[in-house]
Amino acid sequence: MPEPGSSSPAGSTAPAWQQTLDDTVAALRGALGDNLYSVVLYGSAARGDFVAGVSDLNLLIVLNESNPRAHDALAGALRGRANVEPLAIGRPGLLRTARAFPAKFAAIRRTGRPVYGPDPLASVRHFPELERFAAEQALRNVRLRLVYNYIRRGGDVKTYARFVVDFIPALYAACNAALELEGHAIPKGRDEQARLYVSVFGVDTRVLAEVIEIKKSKQPLAPAQVSSIHERLFALVMAALDWAEKRWPV
């Protein structure tokens, strides 16, 4: 059973989020006791592209029993941990929740690793048809969001900049989910993932690095950048959708 502090190899430098993870797992164990079955780290920290001060620490928290008493304990354990994003589920409902949200759980399977307790998804079966449906739905959703926000917010540079920075993780998640279903190994780093999109979708992905840099530097966009960013992001989304449509005919 993994214990807090065991996720970094001996002698290696602990990542920026390690202490937060250790403290959070310790707080969950203290608050929940035997009701805590497992904690899975997923998302940017597990992928290796966590940005301190920007990224959240995503945790799947599996309870033996999910009830209001457990929810109160969770709330107390996580109070003051603004950068910890919990996804709390009871074991009895885990299978049906995974079936209801196939894209979400495919992503957790892809990046996640237990940091306390056993792997709660090891015995939860996959739902391939639902996963393909959800993967295409996610791609179409990012397309709709991209177009809507350009139409409604493209004239307000600051508002559009906030949108596009928040939009990029969803775009990566949608592309990665679709690629994984077709047998592609998803690399950990965002730069490596972008290069994978170039090779598979045949599209320029430099706009992704540009938006990530905007997020890090918090520099304002120039008005001319808005239309350029939209055009290039739209081309990427459409290339991914075209690729998916050829493989998953209706």
Secondary structure per residue as TSV (DSSP state, phi and psi in degrees):
chain	resnum	aa	ss	phi	psi
A	1	M	-	360.0	122.3
A	2	P	-	-62.7	139.9
A	3	E	-	-111.8	156.7
A	4	P	T	-53.7	136.4
A	5	G	T	90.3	-2.8
A	6	S	-	-95.8	1.6
A	7	S	S	-85.3	-7.3
A	8	S	S	-105.5	132.9
A	9	P	-	-58.7	149.2
A	10	A	T	-57.6	133.1
A	11	G	T	87.1	-9.1
A	12	S	S	-88.9	161.8
A	13	T	-	-79.9	127.8
A	14	A	-	-67.8	139.4
A	15	P	-	-66.3	166.2
A	16	A	T	-60.7	-28.2
A	17	W	T	-91.4	-4.2
A	18	Q	H	-59.8	-44.5
A	19	Q	H	-65.2	-39.3
A	20	T	H	-61.2	-43.2
A	21	L	H	-62.0	-48.8
A	22	D	H	-58.3	-46.5
A	23	D	H	-64.7	-38.6
A	24	T	H	-68.7	-45.2
A	25	V	H	-62.3	-40.8
A	26	A	H	-61.9	-41.5
A	27	A	H	-65.7	-39.6
A	28	L	H	-65.1	-42.7
A	29	R	H	-63.0	-41.6
A	30	G	H	-67.4	-37.2
A	31	A	H	-80.1	-34.9
A	32	L	H	-103.6	-22.1
A	33	G	G	57.5	-132.8
A	34	D	G	-68.4	-12.7
A	35	N	G	-76.6	-13.3
A	36	L	E	-85.2	113.0
A	37	Y	E	-89.0	-45.8
A	38	S	E	-161.5	152.7
A	39	V	E	-130.6	126.6
A	40	V	E	-117.1	125.8
A	41	L	E	-85.9	129.1
A	42	Y	E	-142.5	-179.6
A	43	G	S	84.1	-151.6
A	44	S	H	-63.0	-38.2
A	45	A	H	-64.3	-41.4
A	46	A	H	-73.0	-31.3
A	47	R	H	-73.5	-30.6
A	48	G	T	102.6	12.7
A	49	D	-	-122.0	31.9
A	50	F	-	-65.5	133.9
A	51	V	-	-113.4	112.8
A	52	A	T	-58.5	133.8
A	53	G	T	83.7	-7.2
A	54	V	T	-123.4	-49.8
A	55	S	-	-79.8	156.2
A	56	D	-	-98.4	160.5
A	57	L	E	-99.3	108.4
A	58	N	E	-90.5	125.7
A	59	L	E	-129.1	126.0
A	60	L	E	-88.1	117.8
A	61	I	E	-111.1	113.1
A	62	V	E	-103.8	124.9
A	63	L	E	-104.3	148.0
A	64	N	S	-65.5	-35.7
A	65	E	S	-142.6	122.1
A	66	S	-	-97.4	110.9
A	67	N	-	-146.3	170.3
A	68	P	H	-56.8	-33.5
A	69	R	H	-64.3	-42.6
A	70	A	H	-65.9	-35.9
A	71	H	H	-66.0	-38.2
A	72	D	H	-62.9	-42.0
A	73	A	H	-63.7	-41.8
A	74	L	H	-61.7	-45.0
A	75	A	H	-59.5	-41.4
A	76	G	H	-67.3	-40.8
A	77	A	H	-67.8	-30.4
A	78	L	H	-99.0	-1.2
A	79	R	T	-61.7	131.2
A	80	G	T	85.7	0.9
A	81	R	-	-108.6	72.2
A	82	A	T	-64.8	-25.9
A	83	N	T	-94.0	9.5
A	84	V	E	-100.9	121.8
A	85	E	E	-106.4	105.3
A	86	P	E	-91.0	142.9
A	87	L	E	-122.5	101.7
A	88	A	E	-102.7	128.1
A	89	I	E	-141.5	144.1
A	90	G	E	-85.0	147.1
A	91	R	G	-57.2	-40.3
A	92	P	G	-61.3	-27.9
A	93	G	G	-100.6	7.5
A	94	L	H	-66.5	-44.9
A	95	L	H	-61.3	-48.4
A	96	R	H	-71.4	-29.7
A	97	T	H	-68.8	-40.4
A	98	A	H	-63.4	-35.9
A	99	R	H	-71.6	-35.0
A	100	A	H	-72.8	-29.1
A	101	F	S	-126.7	65.5
A	102	P	H	-62.8	-36.5
A	103	A	H	-67.1	-42.6
A	104	K	H	-60.0	-46.0
A	105	F	H	-77.6	-25.5
A	106	A	H	-63.9	-39.2
A	107	A	H	-67.0	-38.8
A	108	I	H	-66.3	-40.5
A	109	R	H	-60.3	-38.9
A	110	R	H	-68.2	-44.8
A	111	T	H	-106.0	-18.3
A	112	G	-	-76.7	154.7
A	113	R	E	-149.7	135.8
A	114	P	E	-63.8	135.0
A	115	V	E	-114.6	-6.4
A	116	Y	E	-154.8	132.3
A	117	G	S	77.6	-175.9
A	118	P	S	-76.8	169.5
A	119	D	-	-73.4	111.0
A	120	P	T	-72.8	-15.7
A	121	L	T	-98.0	-0.5
A	122	A	T	-60.6	-34.5
A	123	S	T	-105.5	8.3
A	124	V	S	-94.9	120.1
A	125	R	-	-72.4	159.3
A	126	H	-	-82.2	160.2
A	127	F	-	-128.7	81.0
A	128	P	H	-55.3	-46.9
A	129	E	H	-64.6	-42.9
A	130	L	H	-65.7	-36.1
A	131	E	H	-66.5	-39.5
A	132	R	H	-66.1	-43.1
A	133	F	H	-59.4	-47.0
A	134	A	H	-67.1	-35.0
A	135	A	H	-65.5	-43.9
A	136	E	H	-68.3	-37.6
A	137	Q	H	-59.1	-41.3
A	138	A	H	-64.7	-41.5
A	139	L	H	-63.1	-42.4
A	140	R	H	-69.6	-31.8
A	141	N	H	-66.9	-41.6
A	142	V	H	-67.3	-33.0
A	143	R	H	-63.1	-47.4
A	144	L	H	-61.7	-43.4
A	145	R	H	-63.5	-42.0
A	146	L	H	-61.8	-47.6
A	147	V	H	-67.1	-45.7
A	148	Y	H	-58.5	-47.5
A	149	N	H	-71.7	-28.3
A	150	Y	H	-69.5	-42.1
A	151	I	H	-64.6	-45.0
A	152	R	H	-87.1	-29.2
A	153	R	H	-123.2	-3.5
A	154	G	T	-62.3	-23.8
A	155	G	T	-81.2	-10.2
A	156	D	S	-112.1	101.5
A	157	V	H	-59.1	-44.4
A	158	K	H	-66.1	-43.1
A	159	T	H	-65.8	-41.6
A	160	Y	H	-66.0	-38.5
A	161	A	H	-61.1	-41.4
A	162	R	H	-63.2	-42.0
A	163	F	H	-61.2	-50.9
A	164	V	H	-67.5	-32.4
A	165	V	H	-65.6	-42.3
A	166	D	H	-73.3	-22.3
A	167	F	H	-75.5	-33.3
A	168	I	H	-57.8	-45.5
A	169	P	H	-58.2	-37.3
A	170	A	H	-66.5	-35.8
A	171	L	H	-65.8	-46.2
A	172	Y	H	-59.2	-46.6
A	173	A	H	-60.7	-42.1
A	174	A	H	-66.6	-45.3
A	175	C	H	-64.0	-43.7
A	176	N	H	-64.5	-41.0
A	177	A	H	-61.9	-43.3
A	178	A	H	-65.1	-44.3
A	179	L	H	-64.8	-40.7
A	180	E	H	-62.7	-37.2
A	181	L	H	-65.8	-21.1
A	182	E	T	-99.2	15.7
A	183	G	T	89.0	8.6
A	184	H	-	-82.1	132.9
A	185	A	-	-76.7	126.3
A	186	I	-	-91.4	116.9
A	187	P	-	-67.1	161.9
A	188	K	S	-74.7	-44.4
A	189	G	S	-79.8	150.0
A	190	R	H	-64.1	-38.7
A	191	D	H	-61.8	-42.5
A	192	E	H	-67.3	-37.0
A	193	Q	H	-64.2	-42.3
A	194	A	H	-61.7	-38.4
A	195	R	H	-66.6	-33.7
A	196	L	H	-63.0	-40.5
A	197	Y	H	-62.3	-38.1
A	198	V	H	-60.1	-46.3
A	199	S	H	-72.5	-34.2
A	200	V	H	-90.9	-46.8
A	201	F	H	-87.3	-17.9
A	202	G	-	66.3	45.0
A	203	V	-	-137.9	151.0
A	204	D	-	-71.2	128.6
A	205	T	-	-117.3	14.0
A	206	R	H	-61.6	-23.2
A	207	V	H	-61.7	-28.8
A	208	L	H	-64.5	-46.4
A	209	A	H	-64.3	-35.3
A	210	E	H	-63.2	-43.3
A	211	V	H	-70.2	-39.3
A	212	I	H	-61.6	-37.7
A	213	E	H	-66.8	-38.1
A	214	I	H	-60.4	-41.7
A	215	K	H	-63.2	-43.0
A	216	K	H	-70.0	-44.8
A	217	S	H	-83.9	-20.8
A	218	K	-	58.5	29.3
A	219	Q	-	-79.0	141.1
A	220	P	-	-69.3	149.6
A	221	L	-	-79.8	147.2
A	222	A	-	-83.5	148.1
A	223	P	H	-52.6	-38.4
A	224	A	H	-65.7	-24.9
A	225	Q	H	-69.9	-28.0
A	226	V	H	-60.5	-52.0
A	227	S	H	-66.0	-35.6
A	228	S	H	-66.0	-44.9
A	229	I	H	-63.0	-44.0
A	230	H	H	-61.8	-46.0
A	231	E	H	-59.7	-43.0
A	232	R	H	-75.8	-36.5
A	233	L	H	-66.3	-39.2
A	234	F	H	-64.1	-40.0
A	235	A	H	-62.5	-39.0
A	236	L	H	-66.2	-47.4
A	237	V	H	-61.2	-43.4
A	238	M	H	-67.0	-35.2
A	239	A	H	-64.3	-40.5
A	240	A	H	-65.8	-41.5
A	241	L	H	-65.9	-42.0
A	242	D	H	-60.6	-42.0
A	243	W	H	-61.0	-44.8
A	244	A	H	-67.0	-42.5
A	245	E	H	-60.9	-36.0
A	246	K	H	-68.8	-26.6
A	247	R	H	-96.5	-24.9
A	248	W	S	-123.0	72.8
A	249	P	-	-63.7	149.3
A	250	V	-	-79.6	360.0
